[in-house]
């Protein structure tokens, strides 16, 4: 009976740990903090009609936010790693093997979902390209690159999940 309770507790802790890792990873992956070039000469600067002074004022604000976001992500990764290590230390050798197998399976499932998300985004970009005139597409690509990242990479097929 006691072993069953411990096993259930460990499984619940594992689920919480994996969920927390997924949430933190997805939250950080989905956020892109504007960089210096996002403001200077970008679609955002043009759309907001920022003056050179405003660009200069916004740059350090967003650089600090970017640096803080990166630092927080690093600390969250360290906390997650420490938590997983503590869990492993509590397990017997048999439980460790099962835990590792479950971890691998969950990472594969997460990678598959990430691939589907990327494919859906890529398909939306390709469908949008069919609608836009060439000059509109060039402007759209610039906005995508500034807001999302390398837009060119988004239009290429996804690499298979490992």
GROMACS elastic network, one bead per residue, 0.5 to 0.9 nm:
[ bonds ]
;  ai    aj funct       b0    kb
    1     4     6  0.51266   500
    1     5     6  0.64209   500
    1     6     6  0.87688   500
    2     5     6  0.51666   500
    2     6     6  0.62730   500
    2     7     6  0.86082   500
    3     6     6  0.50973   500
    3     7     6  0.60669   500
    3     8     6  0.85598   500
    4     7     6  0.50319   500
    4     8     6  0.60953   500
    4     9     6  0.84838   500
    5     8     6  0.50985   500
    5     9     6  0.60486   500
    5    10     6  0.85433   500
    6    10     6  0.60629   500
    6    11     6  0.85309   500
    7    10     6  0.50759   500
    7    11     6  0.61082   500
    7    12     6  0.85335   500
    7    95     6  0.86823   500
    8    11     6  0.50946   500
    8    12     6  0.61077   500
    8    13     6  0.85272   500
    9    12     6  0.51060   500
    9    13     6  0.60852   500
    9    14     6  0.85021   500
   10    14     6  0.60071   500
   10    15     6  0.85660   500
   10    87     6  0.76541   500
   10    90     6  0.86728   500
   10    91     6  0.83471   500
   11    15     6  0.61891   500
   11    16     6  0.86185   500
   11    99     6  0.86575   500
   12    15     6  0.50806   500
   12    16     6  0.61770   500
   12    17     6  0.85369   500
   13    16     6  0.50728   500
   13    17     6  0.60415   500
   13    18     6  0.85768   500
   13    87     6  0.80101   500
   14    17     6  0.50531   500
   14    18     6  0.61061   500
   14    19     6  0.84256   500
   14    84     6  0.81626   500
   14    87     6  0.78026   500
   14    99     6  0.81460   500
   14   103     6  0.89476   500
   15    18     6  0.52130   500
   15    19     6  0.59607   500
   15    20     6  0.84342   500
   16    19     6  0.50967   500
   16    20     6  0.59852   500
   16    21     6  0.84864   500
   17    20     6  0.51559   500
   17    21     6  0.61339   500
   17    22     6  0.85924   500
   17    80     6  0.72341   500
   17    83     6  0.75055   500
   17    84     6  0.73632   500
   18    21     6  0.50465   500
   18    22     6  0.60885   500
   18    23     6  0.85470   500
   18    80     6  0.88208   500
   18   103     6  0.82328   500
   18   106     6  0.83390   500
   19    22     6  0.50540   500
   19    23     6  0.60543   500
   19    24     6  0.84847   500
   20    23     6  0.51297   500
   20    24     6  0.60339   500
   20    25     6  0.83583   500
   20    80     6  0.80956   500
   21    24     6  0.51882   500
   21    25     6  0.58851   500
   21    26     6  0.83829   500
   21    76     6  0.84099   500
   21    77     6  0.79423   500
   21    80     6  0.66204   500
   22    25     6  0.50685   500
   22    26     6  0.58924   500
   22    27     6  0.82770   500
   22   110     6  0.81398   500
   23    26     6  0.52193   500
   23    27     6  0.58896   500
   23    28     6  0.85059   500
   24    27     6  0.50832   500
   24    28     6  0.61469   500
   24    29     6  0.84209   500
   24    73     6  0.77834   500
   24    76     6  0.74533   500
   24    77     6  0.85369   500
   25    28     6  0.52991   500
   25    29     6  0.59248   500
   25    30     6  0.84443   500
   25    73     6  0.81646   500
   25    77     6  0.86560   500
   26    30     6  0.58841   500
   26    31     6  0.85460   500
   27    30     6  0.53665   500
   27    31     6  0.64747   500
   28    31     6  0.53369   500
   28    32     6  0.78698   500
   28    69     6  0.79576   500
   28    70     6  0.85656   500
   28    73     6  0.69035   500
   29    32     6  0.74970   500
   31   148     6  0.88409   500
   32    35     6  0.87318   500
   32    66     6  0.81575   500
   32   147     6  0.74929   500
   32   148     6  0.70349   500
   32   149     6  0.82059   500
   33    62     6  0.68112   500
   33    63     6  0.80473   500
   33    65     6  0.71151   500
   33    66     6  0.53222   500
   33    69     6  0.80661   500
   33   147     6  0.88787   500
   34    37     6  0.79248   500
   34    38     6  0.54915   500
   34    39     6  0.75080   500
   34    59     6  0.86268   500
   34    62     6  0.61671   500
   34    63     6  0.76855   500
   34    65     6  0.88527   500
   34    66     6  0.74118   500
   34   146     6  0.78798   500
   34   147     6  0.75881   500
   35    38     6  0.51490   500
   35    39     6  0.71759   500
   35    59     6  0.73069   500
   35    62     6  0.66589   500
   35    63     6  0.63921   500
   35    66     6  0.76606   500
   35   146     6  0.87367   500
   36    39     6  0.57606   500
   36    40     6  0.64964   500
   36    55     6  0.85486   500
   36    58     6  0.85962   500
   36    59     6  0.55571   500
   36    60     6  0.83539   500
   36    62     6  0.78712   500
   36    63     6  0.73030   500
   37    40     6  0.50413   500
   37    41     6  0.71487   500
   37    42     6  0.69364   500
   37    59     6  0.88349   500
   37   146     6  0.79696   500
   38    41     6  0.76236   500
   38    42     6  0.56216   500
   38    43     6  0.80007   500
   38    44     6  0.70561   500
   38    45     6  0.77682   500
   38   146     6  0.55375   500
   38   147     6  0.76510   500
   39    42     6  0.54537   500
   39    43     6  0.79673   500
   39    44     6  0.62934   500
   39    45     6  0.51979   500
   39    46     6  0.86512   500
   39    50     6  0.83512   500
   39    55     6  0.60567   500
   39    56     6  0.88813   500
   39    58     6  0.78196   500
   39    59     6  0.73127   500
   39   146     6  0.88210   500
   40    43     6  0.89339   500
   40    44     6  0.86300   500
   40    45     6  0.64441   500
   40    46     6  0.89260   500
   40    50     6  0.88810   500
   40    52     6  0.80483   500
   40    55     6  0.63119   500
   40    56     6  0.85697   500
   40    59     6  0.87243   500
   41    44     6  0.81918   500
   41    45     6  0.62364   500
   41    46     6  0.70206   500
   42    45     6  0.51904   500
   42    46     6  0.62035   500
   42    47     6  0.84367   500
   42   142     6  0.78937   500
   42   143     6  0.77623   500
   42   146     6  0.72005   500
   43    47     6  0.58074   500
   43    48     6  0.83989   500
   43   139     6  0.81229   500
   43   142     6  0.71821   500
   43   143     6  0.59019   500
   43   146     6  0.77053   500
   44    48     6  0.59916   500
   44    49     6  0.80746   500
   44    50     6  0.84371   500
   44   143     6  0.77943   500
   44   146     6  0.82017   500
   44   147     6  0.86980   500
   45    48     6  0.52236   500
   45    49     6  0.55822   500
   45    50     6  0.51322   500
   45    51     6  0.81558   500
   45    55     6  0.75554   500
   46    50     6  0.65970   500
   47    50     6  0.79725   500
   50    53     6  0.78724   500
   50    54     6  0.57141   500
   50    55     6  0.62649   500
   51    54     6  0.51032   500
   51    55     6  0.62959   500
   51    56     6  0.86332   500
   52    55     6  0.50337   500
   52    56     6  0.61707   500
   52    57     6  0.86237   500
   53    56     6  0.50420   500
   53    57     6  0.61784   500
   53    58     6  0.86309   500
   54    58     6  0.59986   500
   54    59     6  0.84927   500
   55    58     6  0.51697   500
   55    59     6  0.60830   500
   56    59     6  0.54354   500
   56    60     6  0.74645   500
   57    60     6  0.64333   500
   57    61     6  0.70932   500
   58    61     6  0.51805   500
   58    62     6  0.62793   500
   58    63     6  0.85159   500
   59    62     6  0.54655   500
   59    63     6  0.60254   500
   59    64     6  0.85705   500
   60    64     6  0.59457   500
   60    65     6  0.84364   500
   61    64     6  0.53806   500
   61    65     6  0.63248   500
   61    66     6  0.87242   500
   62    66     6  0.59223   500
   62    67     6  0.84079   500
   63    66     6  0.50158   500
   63    67     6  0.60976   500
   63    68     6  0.85328   500
   64    67     6  0.50797   500
   64    68     6  0.60784   500
   64    69     6  0.85218   500
   65    68     6  0.50831   500
   65    69     6  0.60563   500
   65    70     6  0.85906   500
   66    69     6  0.51011   500
   66    70     6  0.62006   500
   66    71     6  0.86048   500
   67    70     6  0.51566   500
   67    71     6  0.61547   500
   67    72     6  0.86050   500
   68    71     6  0.50231   500
   68    72     6  0.60584   500
   68    73     6  0.85247   500
   69    72     6  0.51179   500
   69    73     6  0.61337   500
   69    74     6  0.86191   500
   70    73     6  0.50812   500
   70    74     6  0.62032   500
   70    75     6  0.87116   500
   71    74     6  0.50853   500
   71    75     6  0.62609   500
   71    76     6  0.85874   500
   72    75     6  0.51155   500
   72    76     6  0.60502   500
   72    77     6  0.85490   500
   73    76     6  0.50215   500
   73    77     6  0.61485   500
   73    78     6  0.86509   500
   74    77     6  0.51079   500
   74    78     6  0.62969   500
   74    79     6  0.87100   500
   75    79     6  0.61490   500
   75    80     6  0.85499   500
   76    79     6  0.50587   500
   76    80     6  0.61056   500
   76    81     6  0.85511   500
   77    80     6  0.50651   500
   77    81     6  0.60892   500
   77    82     6  0.85686   500
   78    81     6  0.50562   500
   78    82     6  0.60870   500
   78    83     6  0.84880   500
   79    82     6  0.51317   500
   79    83     6  0.60649   500
   79    84     6  0.86157   500
   80    83     6  0.50683   500
   80    84     6  0.62003   500
   80    85     6  0.86107   500
   81    84     6  0.51866   500
   81    85     6  0.61969   500
   81    86     6  0.86725   500
   82    85     6  0.50436   500
   82    86     6  0.61864   500
   82    87     6  0.86581   500
   83    86     6  0.51052   500
   83    87     6  0.62699   500
   83    88     6  0.87148   500
   84    87     6  0.50363   500
   84    88     6  0.62223   500
   84    89     6  0.87160   500
   85    88     6  0.50958   500
   85    89     6  0.62907   500
   85    90     6  0.88875   500
   86    89     6  0.51926   500
   86    90     6  0.66435   500
   87    90     6  0.53326   500
   87    91     6  0.67577   500
   88    91     6  0.52997   500
   88    92     6  0.82612   500
   88    95     6  0.85563   500
   88    96     6  0.62953   500
   88    99     6  0.81649   500
   89    92     6  0.80589   500
   89    96     6  0.87148   500
   90    96     6  0.89496   500
   91    94     6  0.78017   500
   91    95     6  0.54621   500
   91    96     6  0.56965   500
   91    99     6  0.87338   500
   92    95     6  0.51076   500
   92    96     6  0.60654   500
   92    97     6  0.86997   500
   93    96     6  0.50140   500
   93    97     6  0.63461   500
   93    98     6  0.88015   500
   94    97     6  0.52412   500
   94    98     6  0.64446   500
   94    99     6  0.86351   500
   95    98     6  0.50748   500
   95    99     6  0.59667   500
   95   100     6  0.85508   500
   96   100     6  0.60821   500
   96   101     6  0.85390   500
   97   100     6  0.52068   500
   97   101     6  0.62306   500
   97   102     6  0.86701   500
   98   101     6  0.50837   500
   98   102     6  0.61538   500
   98   103     6  0.85233   500
   99   102     6  0.51369   500
   99   103     6  0.60602   500
   99   104     6  0.86521   500
  100   104     6  0.61682   500
  100   105     6  0.86070   500
  101   104     6  0.52157   500
  101   105     6  0.62502   500
  101   106     6  0.86267   500
  102   105     6  0.51014   500
  102   106     6  0.60628   500
  102   107     6  0.85262   500
  103   106     6  0.51322   500
  103   107     6  0.60668   500
  103   108     6  0.85717   500
  104   107     6  0.51404   500
  104   108     6  0.62230   500
  104   109     6  0.87003   500
  105   108     6  0.51462   500
  105   109     6  0.63023   500
  105   110     6  0.87036   500
  106   110     6  0.61019   500
  106   111     6  0.85077   500
  107   110     6  0.50452   500
  107   111     6  0.60548   500
  107   112     6  0.85547   500
  108   111     6  0.50684   500
  108   112     6  0.61685   500
  108   113     6  0.86902   500
  108   161     6  0.74783   500
  108   162     6  0.72204   500
  109   112     6  0.50894   500
  109   113     6  0.63027   500
  109   114     6  0.86450   500
  110   113     6  0.51076   500
  110   114     6  0.61548   500
  110   115     6  0.85990   500
  111   115     6  0.61492   500
  111   116     6  0.86741   500
  111   161     6  0.58332   500
  111   162     6  0.75696   500
  112   115     6  0.50298   500
  112   116     6  0.63064   500
  112   117     6  0.87049   500
  112   160     6  0.86101   500
  112   161     6  0.62020   500
  112   162     6  0.88860   500
  113   116     6  0.50321   500
  113   117     6  0.62030   500
  113   118     6  0.86326   500
  114   117     6  0.50285   500
  114   118     6  0.61830   500
  114   119     6  0.85333   500
  114   161     6  0.86872   500
  115   118     6  0.51138   500
  115   119     6  0.60363   500
  115   120     6  0.85773   500
  115   158     6  0.68700   500
  115   159     6  0.81843   500
  115   160     6  0.76692   500
  115   161     6  0.68878   500
  116   119     6  0.50219   500
  116   120     6  0.61304   500
  116   121     6  0.86184   500
  117   120     6  0.52172   500
  117   121     6  0.63061   500
  117   122     6  0.86017   500
  118   121     6  0.51122   500
  118   122     6  0.60052   500
  118   123     6  0.84966   500
  118   154     6  0.77193   500
  118   158     6  0.72085   500
  119   123     6  0.59859   500
  119   124     6  0.85045   500
  119   154     6  0.84442   500
  119   157     6  0.75453   500
  119   158     6  0.66872   500
  120   123     6  0.51170   500
  120   124     6  0.61892   500
  120   125     6  0.87142   500
  121   124     6  0.51001   500
  121   125     6  0.63410   500
  121   126     6  0.87708   500
  121   154     6  0.75750   500
  121   155     6  0.89483   500
  122   125     6  0.51311   500
  122   126     6  0.62921   500
  122   127     6  0.86404   500
  122   153     6  0.88305   500
  122   154     6  0.52108   500
  122   155     6  0.54197   500
  122   156     6  0.75559   500
  122   157     6  0.79161   500
  122   158     6  0.85900   500
  123   126     6  0.50457   500
  123   127     6  0.60487   500
  123   128     6  0.84434   500
  123   154     6  0.87645   500
  123   155     6  0.76546   500
  124   127     6  0.50742   500
  124   128     6  0.60353   500
  124   129     6  0.85855   500
  125   128     6  0.50213   500
  125   129     6  0.61893   500
  125   130     6  0.89112   500
  125   151     6  0.87444   500
  125   154     6  0.76285   500
  125   155     6  0.68491   500
  126   129     6  0.50568   500
  126   130     6  0.66733   500
  126   154     6  0.89528   500
  126   155     6  0.64903   500
  127   130     6  0.53489   500
  127   131     6  0.69236   500
  128   131     6  0.52762   500
  128   132     6  0.64984   500
  128   137     6  0.83823   500
  129   132     6  0.53644   500
  129   133     6  0.79543   500
  129   134     6  0.84415   500
  129   136     6  0.88268   500
  129   137     6  0.61491   500
  129   140     6  0.87269   500
  130   133     6  0.80860   500
  130   137     6  0.89758   500
  131   137     6  0.87904   500
  132   135     6  0.79187   500
  132   136     6  0.55969   500
  132   137     6  0.55900   500
  132   140     6  0.87507   500
  133   136     6  0.51371   500
  133   137     6  0.60397   500
  133   138     6  0.87004   500
  134   138     6  0.62611   500
  134   139     6  0.87459   500
  135   138     6  0.52204   500
  135   139     6  0.64403   500
  135   140     6  0.86211   500
  136   139     6  0.51490   500
  136   140     6  0.60093   500
  136   141     6  0.85380   500
  137   141     6  0.59882   500
  137   142     6  0.85765   500
  138   141     6  0.50979   500
  138   142     6  0.63386   500
  138   143     6  0.87551   500
  139   142     6  0.51537   500
  139   143     6  0.63262   500
  139   144     6  0.86553   500
  140   143     6  0.51009   500
  140   144     6  0.60867   500
  140   145     6  0.85165   500
  141   145     6  0.59994   500
  141   146     6  0.85332   500
  141   151     6  0.62121   500
  141   152     6  0.79254   500
  142   145     6  0.51092   500
  142   146     6  0.61972   500
  142   147     6  0.85258   500
  142   151     6  0.80029   500
  143   146     6  0.51468   500
  143   147     6  0.59217   500
  143   148     6  0.80550   500
  143   151     6  0.88254   500
  144   147     6  0.51065   500
  144   148     6  0.52550   500
  144   149     6  0.65696   500
  144   150     6  0.75799   500
  144   151     6  0.56756   500
  145   148     6  0.55601   500
  145   150     6  0.50561   500
  145   152     6  0.80148   500
  146   149     6  0.60169   500
  146   150     6  0.80873   500
  146   151     6  0.86528   500
  148   151     6  0.71383   500
  149   152     6  0.87719   500
  149   153     6  0.85867   500
  149   154     6  0.86551   500
  150   153     6  0.55463   500
  150   154     6  0.68630   500
  151   154     6  0.50431   500
  151   155     6  0.68608   500
  152   155     6  0.55542   500
  152   156     6  0.71001   500
  153   156     6  0.54559   500
  153   157     6  0.82843   500
  153   158     6  0.87426   500
  154   157     6  0.76867   500
  154   158     6  0.81130   500
  155   158     6  0.88195   500
  158   161     6  0.85483   500
  159   162     6  0.88502   500
